[in-house]
Amino acid sequence: MTTRIAIVGGGTAGLAAAYELEKARAAGAAVGYTLFEERPRLGGSLASEIVNGAVLERGPDSFLTEKPAAAELCRELGLGSDLIPSNDAARKTYIVVRNRLVALPDGLMFLVPTKLVPTALTPLFSFPTKIRMALELLHPPRPAAGDEPVAALVERHFGREAVDRLADPLLSGIYGGDATQLSAQTVLTRMVDMERQYGSLTRGMLAAHRKMRAMAKTSSKTRSGGAAIFTALRGGMQQLVDAAVARLDPASVRIGTPARAIMRTGKGWSVEAGESRQDFDALIVATPAWAAAALLGPADAALSEELSGIPYSSSITINLVYDEAKIGTLPEGFGFLVPAVEGRSMLACTFVHRKFLGRTPPGKAVFRAFLGGMRGGALLAESDEALLATVRREMTEILGAKIFPAAVEPEHAQVTRWRRAMAQYAVGHKQRIERINARVAALPGLRLVGNAYDGIGVPDCIRLGRKAARELAAASAPAAAPMV
Ligand SMILES: Cc1cc2nc3c(=O)[nH]c(=O)nc-3n(C[C@H](O)[C@H](O)[C@H](O)COP(=O)(O)OP(=O)(O)OC[C@H]3O[C@@H](n4cnc5c(N)ncnc54)[C@H](O)[C@@H]3O)c2cc1C
């Protein structure tokens, strides 16, 4: 008998799950699937287009190279030769400090300064903060305690300025979140462990660095082998979506079809979507957690409550294409981050033509601005024109009128709103996920996948989606042997 599996949500995780089930089916497993996606397209936040030769990413532009799941999927889909590294030779990131771009000091390992001279010389921190950073080496080990906000951990070691000028902008660049709410245990797991073991995060980072260098000497397959920090697709993330969709059985895909209700049946699950109601043996819910909460309420009210407790942030991306000849020379690097204390709408800006080479035509500059995050939800209601005007004004104020003249019009501008798209790993997230996992384990055939659970990035969502599909396919009976 064929095991019928419903996938609800066709974003990164749901698409990866569908691909995996299709692969299992093609290999002879007795599985069938139906993928329900409410929007008219698959891919969720993976969305890019090519405008006059420039790759414009509406959502993610790349993935972390050290997390292999995304590149692996790309290779399986025949996109191996389109994987391109970030241009790390030009990697430099700035923090906006009172309208000035200040480069992150050399030796900064994520949030931890590890080099004395660059830290002593940087204008990013005041003198008292620098003294505090030096004294951090003397922090005694701290016994395990409960979860706390990232801001509390960073402030304890490096002071408030390090929260405002480092933790806040770096984390809002990754999570669209707020350092006073994000969970140290989930988001900075390594640092929490280092604090327990070494006391000083600087000493912990240096020890980890020494270990990595020693491993690099004994292994040829390491970062020192030249892998870039980020990997992208030459033609944009849409390539991944198109290649995965091409592998699916069109009869198994229902776009523009939101699941409206999910019920448990005697043997499995029933999904009400579009005009019909269908029964399935197993169910992968790959929607955001808040949507999963609404759908799973009738099956398990406590699970639904846990899911609805996962906060989400919204964001806006704005791509601007300029004729390079009409603007000034940009500072070298990938772009800048804007701390919340600067009081701006922008959270960050990437110099796209610098970060990945070969995706922008010669003579053009592409800027990608991020707005929103936990504090900027109200911006979503503003018109495209108002948002564009805000970004152009702030870019001129930050980069200066010589580099970014206010009067020069972009050749192309594109605004994308992402409503409640990024899950926030708030304080207590790990414990919440343990409670969610316990409830899911008691509901046979159910899997929850997506960015709300075990990693926010594209590779994490792909890994979770494929794992869920593999598990359900493995639990199904093998296809009957042919009669002849
Ligand atoms: C602007 C932006 C930039 C990012 N940049 C990066 C980056 O550079 N690198 C990186 O690794 N990660 C990045 N991320 C994070 C990463 O892209 C996301 O976390 C990941 O793609 C989310 O995948 P998902 O499958 O969990 O959710 P989604 O992609 O949001 O998919 C969920 C899907 O469920 C559908 N759905 C909802 N309700 C229903 C329903 N009732 N019935 C049917 N379908 C439903 C939605 O329409 C959607 O398609 C970025 C995210 C954003 C928003």
PDBQT file of the ligand as one rigid body, heavy atoms in Angstrom, charges set to zero:
ROOT
HETATM    1  C1  LIG A 501      14.519  38.983   3.560  1.00  0.00    +0.000 C 
HETATM    2  C2  LIG A 501      15.141  37.705   4.009  1.00  0.00    +0.000 A 
HETATM    3  C3  LIG A 501      16.489  37.496   3.816  1.00  0.00    +0.000 A 
HETATM    4  C4  LIG A 501      17.084  36.289   4.238  1.00  0.00    +0.000 A 
HETATM    5  N1  LIG A 501      18.397  36.082   3.982  1.00  0.00    +0.000 NA
HETATM    6  C5  LIG A 501      18.937  34.868   4.227  1.00  0.00    +0.000 A 
HETATM    7  C6  LIG A 501      20.230  34.536   3.737  1.00  0.00    +0.000 A 
HETATM    8  O1  LIG A 501      20.883  35.341   3.077  1.00  0.00    +0.000 OA
HETATM    9  N2  LIG A 501      20.708  33.284   3.990  1.00  0.00    +0.000 N 
HETATM   10  C7  LIG A 501      19.974  32.343   4.675  1.00  0.00    +0.000 A 
HETATM   11  O2  LIG A 501      20.454  31.218   4.863  1.00  0.00    +0.000 OA
HETATM   12  N3  LIG A 501      18.737  32.629   5.135  1.00  0.00    +0.000 NA
HETATM   13  C8  LIG A 501      18.199  33.850   4.911  1.00  0.00    +0.000 A 
HETATM   14  N4  LIG A 501      16.921  34.130   5.308  1.00  0.00    +0.000 N 
HETATM   15  C9  LIG A 501      16.197  33.127   6.091  1.00  0.00    +0.000 C 
HETATM   16  C10 LIG A 501      15.637  32.006   5.232  1.00  0.00    +0.000 C 
HETATM   17  O3  LIG A 501      15.419  32.453   3.936  1.00  0.00    +0.000 OA
HETATM   18  C11 LIG A 501      14.310  31.533   5.789  1.00  0.00    +0.000 C 
HETATM   19  O4  LIG A 501      14.423  31.279   7.166  1.00  0.00    +0.000 OA
HETATM   20  C12 LIG A 501      13.844  30.248   5.093  1.00  0.00    +0.000 C 
HETATM   21  O5  LIG A 501      13.900  30.377   3.701  1.00  0.00    +0.000 OA
HETATM   22  C13 LIG A 501      12.432  29.960   5.561  1.00  0.00    +0.000 C 
HETATM   23  O6  LIG A 501      11.966  28.786   4.961  1.00  0.00    +0.000 OA
HETATM   24  P1  LIG A 501      10.622  28.115   5.475  1.00  0.00    +0.000 P 
HETATM   25  O7  LIG A 501      10.342  26.965   4.608  1.00  0.00    +0.000 OA
HETATM   26  O8  LIG A 501      10.690  27.908   6.955  1.00  0.00    +0.000 OA
HETATM   27  O9  LIG A 501       9.507  29.251   5.323  1.00  0.00    +0.000 OA
HETATM   28  P2  LIG A 501       8.936  29.997   4.047  1.00  0.00    +0.000 P 
HETATM   29  O10 LIG A 501       9.933  30.082   2.966  1.00  0.00    +0.000 OA
HETATM   30  O11 LIG A 501       8.353  31.270   4.585  1.00  0.00    +0.000 OA
HETATM   31  O12 LIG A 501       7.771  29.025   3.563  1.00  0.00    +0.000 OA
HETATM   32  C14 LIG A 501       6.563  28.846   4.239  1.00  0.00    +0.000 C 
HETATM   33  C15 LIG A 501       5.505  28.630   3.167  1.00  0.00    +0.000 C 
HETATM   34  O13 LIG A 501       4.282  28.226   3.776  1.00  0.00    +0.000 OA
HETATM   35  C16 LIG A 501       3.233  28.776   3.002  1.00  0.00    +0.000 C 
HETATM   36  N5  LIG A 501       1.996  28.731   3.784  1.00  0.00    +0.000 N 
HETATM   37  C17 LIG A 501       1.676  29.419   4.900  1.00  0.00    +0.000 A 
HETATM   38  N6  LIG A 501       0.451  29.068   5.332  1.00  0.00    +0.000 NA
HETATM   39  C18 LIG A 501      -0.016  28.122   4.479  1.00  0.00    +0.000 A 
HETATM   40  C19 LIG A 501      -1.219  27.366   4.396  1.00  0.00    +0.000 A 
HETATM   41  N7  LIG A 501      -2.215  27.493   5.283  1.00  0.00    +0.000 N 
HETATM   42  N8  LIG A 501      -1.381  26.467   3.379  1.00  0.00    +0.000 NA
HETATM   43  C20 LIG A 501      -0.385  26.312   2.444  1.00  0.00    +0.000 A 
HETATM   44  N9  LIG A 501       0.763  27.027   2.470  1.00  0.00    +0.000 NA
HETATM   45  C21 LIG A 501       0.955  27.906   3.478  1.00  0.00    +0.000 A 
HETATM   46  C22 LIG A 501       3.741  30.184   2.690  1.00  0.00    +0.000 C 
HETATM   47  O14 LIG A 501       3.027  30.752   1.623  1.00  0.00    +0.000 OA
HETATM   48  C23 LIG A 501       5.202  29.888   2.370  1.00  0.00    +0.000 C 
HETATM   49  O15 LIG A 501       5.415  29.640   0.993  1.00  0.00    +0.000 OA
HETATM   50  C24 LIG A 501      16.297  35.318   4.897  1.00  0.00    +0.000 A 
HETATM   51  C25 LIG A 501      14.928  35.531   5.089  1.00  0.00    +0.000 A 
HETATM   52  C26 LIG A 501      14.345  36.701   4.648  1.00  0.00    +0.000 A 
HETATM   53  C27 LIG A 501      12.862  36.907   4.832  1.00  0.00    +0.000 C 
ENDROOT
TORSDOF 0
